[in-house]
Amino acid sequence: MMTFLKSKNAILLFFLIALIVIFAALSGGGTLRPSNIINILQSITIVSLLTIGAGTLMIAGEIDLSLGGIGTMSSFVAALLLKQGVPWFAALVAAVAVGAFIGLINGFLVNELGFQSFIATLATASITTGAGYIFTSGLAVTIEDPTFRFIGNKLLFGYIPFSVLIAIIALIVYAMLLNKTKFGRSVYLVGGNRVAARLGGLKPKKVLYGLFINAGALAALAGTLLASKLLVANTVGITSSQFAGLTAAILGGISFGGGTGGMGGAIIGIMVLSCFNNGMTMVNIPPYWQTVASGALLLAAITLDFVTTSRRNKSEVKA
């Protein structure tokens, strides 16, 4: 118990509770109303999928800045196929396959051509964002398929968005994957010391290919889920949520340095970010100040990551 209370996750949990109390007081209890809690839960779905994709790559020591563009372009793929009469499941699979393929391209650029993941995925982000405009001439594509609408808008028991179940299942599955499987251990080893991992018989390139493909597929799923909720695929898509996944992952203890963090902390990070953004809206903070505050939160998360990583490195040197 004492070990947990001293952990970063405990500090983050206390911060989450403090956020809930403060915003509840400032909004006159508005943030605790059932309708607002539903809004928070719905926002968690998109951020969770982006956090998983970005977070697993960060654990392996890489970063993907193309997830927003991938998700947005993939939502257009699904919407356009649905408009042509393609069954909803086939349209969803096609959209996720497109995201996975772009992730494969990112993996190729990093593994085979030796590009820094930051630069490679930044270029891919620009290409996918532009492709979305080209496919639709910059116009939104409405979604009329009833089953697809169900996925994004159905409330179970009147309160729990159906899409949230997808996020919860994904978080549980990836938590088990990282903690209980050989592949999960390989991800941590690759992120901790790639040379040592290679000498130990692992294949870092294979691991990274899998993670880039996974991140692209999850981004595509996030994009299509948002489109099914809004009933339209547009050029904004999930691009505005690109850094939300990174912020939540860093807040949850996943380090840019690689080799540390997990889904447990990421879940708390997701809740902190969602409650923070929702609370600012509920207390009527102007949108431009919300942007400033979100940027400040990201800066604080990066600073905390830097301090934590520096302390860990100093401890390893002394040891």
C-alpha positions as CSV (number, residue, x, y, z in Angstrom):
1,M,0.0,0.0,0.0
2,M,2.8,2.4,1.0
3,T,4.6,1.6,-2.2
4,F,1.6,2.6,-4.3
5,L,1.0,5.8,-2.4
6,K,4.6,6.9,-3.3
7,S,4.2,5.9,-6.9
8,K,3.7,8.3,-9.8
9,N,0.3,6.6,-10.5
10,A,-0.9,7.5,-7.0
11,I,0.1,11.2,-7.4
12,L,-1.7,11.2,-10.7
13,L,-4.8,9.6,-9.1
14,F,-4.8,12.3,-6.4
15,F,-4.5,14.9,-9.1
16,L,-7.5,13.4,-10.9
17,I,-9.6,13.5,-7.8
18,A,-8.5,17.1,-7.2
19,L,-9.6,18.0,-10.8
20,I,-13.0,16.4,-10.3
21,V,-13.6,18.3,-7.0
22,I,-12.4,21.7,-8.3
23,F,-14.3,21.6,-11.6
24,A,-17.4,20.2,-9.8
25,A,-17.3,23.2,-7.4
26,L,-16.6,25.8,-10.2
27,S,-19.5,24.4,-12.4
28,G,-22.0,24.1,-9.5
29,G,-22.0,20.3,-9.9
30,G,-22.4,20.5,-13.6
31,T,-19.5,18.2,-14.3
32,L,-21.1,15.5,-12.3
33,R,-24.4,15.4,-14.1
34,P,-25.2,12.1,-15.9
35,S,-25.3,13.8,-19.3
36,N,-21.8,15.3,-18.8
37,I,-20.4,12.0,-17.5
38,I,-21.6,10.4,-20.8
39,N,-19.8,13.2,-22.7
40,I,-16.6,12.4,-20.8
41,L,-17.0,8.7,-21.5
42,Q,-17.5,9.3,-25.2
43,S,-14.4,11.4,-25.4
44,I,-12.4,8.7,-23.7
45,T,-12.9,6.3,-26.5
46,I,-10.9,8.2,-29.1
47,V,-8.2,9.2,-26.7
48,S,-7.8,5.7,-25.4
49,L,-7.2,4.1,-28.8
50,L,-4.7,6.9,-29.7
51,T,-3.0,6.5,-26.3
52,I,-2.6,2.7,-26.8
53,G,-1.1,3.1,-30.2
54,A,1.2,6.0,-29.3
55,G,2.1,4.6,-25.9
56,T,3.2,1.2,-27.0
57,L,5.5,2.8,-29.6
58,M,6.9,5.2,-27.0
59,I,7.6,2.2,-24.7
60,A,9.7,0.8,-27.6
61,G,11.5,4.2,-27.9
62,E,9.7,5.5,-31.0
63,I,7.0,8.1,-31.7
64,D,4.2,8.4,-34.2
65,L,2.9,11.9,-35.2
66,S,0.8,10.6,-38.1
67,L,-2.0,9.0,-36.1
68,G,-4.3,12.0,-36.4
69,G,-3.9,12.1,-40.2
70,I,-4.3,8.3,-40.5
71,G,-7.5,8.2,-38.5
72,T,-9.0,11.1,-40.4
73,M,-8.2,9.7,-43.8
74,S,-9.4,6.2,-42.8
75,S,-12.8,7.7,-41.7
76,F,-13.2,9.0,-45.2
77,V,-12.5,5.5,-46.6
78,A,-15.2,4.0,-44.4
79,A,-17.7,6.8,-45.2
80,L,-17.1,6.7,-48.9
81,L,-17.5,2.9,-49.0
82,L,-20.7,3.0,-47.0
83,K,-22.0,5.6,-49.4
84,Q,-21.3,3.1,-52.2
85,G,-23.5,0.5,-50.5
86,V,-20.6,-1.6,-49.0
87,P,-21.7,-3.4,-45.8
88,W,-20.7,-1.6,-42.6
89,F,-18.4,-4.4,-41.4
90,A,-16.5,-4.5,-44.7
91,A,-16.2,-0.7,-44.7
92,L,-14.8,-0.8,-41.1
93,V,-12.3,-3.5,-41.9
94,A,-11.2,-1.7,-45.1
95,A,-10.6,1.5,-43.1
96,V,-8.6,-0.3,-40.4
97,A,-6.6,-2.1,-43.1
98,V,-5.7,1.3,-44.7
99,G,-4.5,2.5,-41.3
100,A,-2.4,-0.6,-40.8
101,F,-0.9,-0.3,-44.3
102,I,0.2,3.3,-43.5
103,G,1.6,2.1,-40.3
104,L,3.6,-0.5,-42.3
105,I,5.0,2.3,-44.4
106,N,6.0,4.2,-41.3
107,G,7.8,1.0,-40.1
108,F,9.6,0.7,-43.4
109,L,10.8,4.3,-43.3
110,V,12.1,3.9,-39.8
111,N,13.5,0.3,-40.0
112,E,14.8,0.1,-43.6
113,L,15.6,3.6,-44.6
114,G,16.8,4.7,-41.2
115,F,14.6,7.8,-40.8
116,Q,14.0,9.2,-37.4
117,S,10.4,8.2,-36.5
118,F,9.6,11.9,-35.6
119,I,10.5,13.0,-39.2
120,A,9.1,9.9,-41.0
121,T,5.7,10.1,-39.3
122,L,5.5,13.9,-39.6
123,A,5.8,13.5,-43.4
124,T,3.2,10.7,-43.4
125,A,0.9,12.9,-41.4
126,S,1.1,15.6,-44.0
127,I,0.5,13.1,-46.8
128,T,-2.6,11.4,-45.2
129,T,-4.1,14.8,-44.2
130,G,-3.7,16.0,-47.8
131,A,-5.1,12.8,-49.2
132,G,-8.3,13.2,-47.2
133,Y,-8.8,16.6,-48.8
134,I,-8.1,15.1,-52.3
135,F,-10.5,12.2,-51.9
136,T,-13.4,14.4,-50.9
137,S,-12.5,17.8,-52.3
138,G,-12.5,19.1,-48.8
139,L,-16.2,18.2,-48.3
140,A,-17.7,16.2,-45.4
141,V,-19.2,12.8,-46.1
142,T,-22.4,11.9,-44.3
143,I,-22.9,8.5,-42.8
144,E,-26.4,7.0,-43.0
145,D,-25.8,3.3,-42.3
146,P,-27.9,2.5,-39.2
147,T,-25.5,-0.1,-37.8
148,F,-22.6,2.3,-38.1
149,R,-24.6,4.9,-36.3
150,F,-25.4,2.4,-33.6
151,I,-21.7,1.8,-32.8
152,G,-21.0,5.5,-32.2
153,N,-24.2,6.6,-30.5
154,K,-25.8,3.7,-28.7
155,L,-26.0,4.0,-24.9
156,L,-26.1,0.8,-22.9
157,F,-28.4,0.9,-19.9
158,G,-29.0,4.5,-20.9
159,Y,-25.7,5.8,-19.6
160,I,-22.7,3.8,-21.0
161,P,-21.7,4.6,-24.6
162,F,-21.3,1.4,-26.6
163,S,-18.0,2.7,-28.0
164,V,-16.6,3.0,-24.5
165,L,-16.8,-0.8,-24.2
166,I,-14.5,-1.0,-27.2
167,A,-12.0,1.3,-25.4
168,I,-12.2,-0.6,-22.2
169,I,-11.7,-4.0,-23.9
170,A,-8.7,-2.6,-25.8
171,L,-7.1,-1.2,-22.7
172,I,-7.5,-4.5,-20.9
173,V,-6.2,-6.5,-23.8
174,Y,-3.1,-4.3,-24.3
175,A,-2.4,-4.3,-20.6
176,M,-2.3,-8.1,-20.6
177,L,-0.3,-8.1,-23.9
178,L,2.4,-5.9,-22.3
179,N,2.5,-7.6,-19.0
180,K,1.8,-11.2,-19.7
181,T,3.3,-12.1,-23.1
182,K,6.7,-12.6,-24.6
183,F,5.9,-9.9,-27.2
184,G,5.1,-7.4,-24.4
185,R,8.4,-8.1,-22.7
186,S,10.1,-7.6,-26.1
187,V,8.6,-4.2,-26.4
188,Y,10.1,-3.1,-23.1
189,L,13.5,-4.6,-23.9
190,V,13.6,-2.9,-27.3
191,G,12.8,0.4,-25.7
192,G,15.2,0.0,-22.8
193,N,18.3,-1.0,-24.8
194,R,17.9,-1.9,-28.5
195,V,21.5,-3.2,-28.8
196,A,21.2,-5.4,-25.8
197,A,17.8,-6.7,-27.1
198,R,19.4,-7.6,-30.4
199,L,22.3,-9.4,-28.7
200,G,19.7,-11.2,-26.6
201,G,18.2,-12.8,-29.7
202,L,15.3,-10.3,-30.2
203,K,14.5,-8.7,-33.5
204,P,13.8,-5.0,-32.9
205,K,12.8,-4.4,-36.5
206,K,10.1,-7.0,-36.3
207,V,8.8,-5.6,-33.0
208,L,8.7,-2.0,-34.4
209,Y,6.9,-3.1,-37.6
210,G,4.2,-4.7,-35.4
211,L,3.9,-1.6,-33.3
212,F,3.7,0.9,-36.2
213,I,1.1,-1.3,-37.9
214,N,-0.8,-1.6,-34.6
215,A,-0.8,2.2,-34.1
216,G,-2.0,2.8,-37.6
217,A,-4.9,0.3,-37.2
218,L,-5.9,1.8,-33.9
219,A,-5.9,5.3,-35.3
220,A,-8.1,4.2,-38.1
221,L,-10.5,2.6,-35.7
222,A,-10.5,5.8,-33.6
223,G,-11.2,7.9,-36.7
224,T,-14.1,5.7,-37.9
225,L,-15.6,5.6,-34.4
226,L,-15.6,9.4,-34.2
227,A,-17.2,9.5,-37.7
228,S,-19.9,7.1,-36.6
229,K,-20.6,9.3,-33.5
230,L,-20.8,12.5,-35.5
231,L,-22.6,10.8,-38.4
232,V,-20.1,12.4,-40.7
233,A,-16.5,12.1,-41.8
234,N,-14.9,15.5,-42.1
235,T,-11.4,17.0,-42.7
236,V,-10.9,17.8,-39.1
237,G,-11.5,14.2,-37.9
238,I,-9.2,13.2,-35.0
239,T,-6.4,15.5,-36.0
240,S,-7.2,17.7,-33.0
241,S,-6.8,14.6,-30.8
242,Q,-3.3,13.8,-32.2
243,F,-1.5,15.2,-29.2
244,A,-4.1,14.1,-26.7
245,G,-2.9,10.5,-27.0
246,L,0.7,11.5,-26.5
247,T,-0.2,13.7,-23.5
248,A,-2.3,11.0,-21.8
249,A,0.5,8.4,-22.4
250,I,3.2,10.7,-20.9
251,L,0.9,11.7,-18.0
252,G,0.4,8.0,-17.3
253,G,4.2,7.4,-16.9
254,I,5.1,6.3,-20.4
255,S,8.5,7.9,-21.1
256,F,9.9,9.3,-24.3
257,G,13.1,7.5,-23.4
258,G,11.4,4.1,-23.8
259,G,11.3,1.0,-21.7
260,T,8.9,2.2,-19.0
261,G,5.2,2.8,-18.4
262,G,2.1,0.7,-19.0
263,M,-1.6,0.8,-19.5
264,G,-2.5,1.1,-15.8
265,G,-0.9,4.6,-15.7
266,A,-2.2,5.4,-19.1
267,I,-5.8,4.8,-18.0
268,I,-5.4,7.4,-15.3
269,G,-3.7,9.8,-17.7
270,I,-6.6,9.4,-20.1
271,M,-9.1,10.2,-17.3
272,V,-7.0,13.3,-16.2
273,L,-6.9,14.7,-19.7
274,S,-10.6,14.0,-20.5
275,C,-11.8,15.5,-17.2
276,F,-9.4,18.5,-17.6
277,N,-10.7,19.3,-21.1
278,N,-14.3,18.7,-20.2
279,G,-14.0,20.8,-17.0
280,M,-12.7,23.8,-18.9
281,T,-15.6,23.6,-21.2
282,M,-18.1,23.3,-18.4
283,V,-16.8,26.4,-16.6
284,N,-16.9,28.4,-19.9
285,I,-13.2,29.0,-20.4
286,P,-12.8,30.5,-23.9
287,P,-11.6,28.1,-26.5
288,Y,-8.3,29.9,-27.1
289,W,-7.5,29.7,-23.4
290,Q,-8.4,26.0,-23.5
291,T,-5.8,25.6,-26.2
292,V,-3.2,27.4,-24.0
293,A,-4.1,25.3,-21.0
294,S,-3.9,22.0,-23.0
295,G,-0.5,23.0,-24.3
296,A,0.6,23.9,-20.7
297,L,-0.5,20.4,-19.6
298,L,1.5,18.8,-22.3
299,L,4.5,20.8,-21.4
300,A,4.1,19.9,-17.7
301,A,3.8,16.2,-18.7
302,I,7.0,16.4,-20.8
303,T,8.8,18.2,-18.0
304,L,7.8,15.5,-15.5
305,D,8.9,12.8,-18.0
306,F,12.3,14.5,-18.4
307,V,12.8,14.9,-14.6
308,T,11.8,11.3,-14.0
309,T,14.0,9.9,-16.7
310,S,17.0,12.0,-15.6
311,R,16.6,10.7,-12.0
312,R,16.3,7.1,-13.2
313,N,19.4,7.5,-15.4
314,K,21.4,8.9,-12.5
315,S,20.3,6.1,-10.2
316,E,21.4,3.5,-12.9
317,V,24.8,5.2,-13.2
318,K,25.3,5.1,-9.4
319,A,24.3,1.5,-9.3
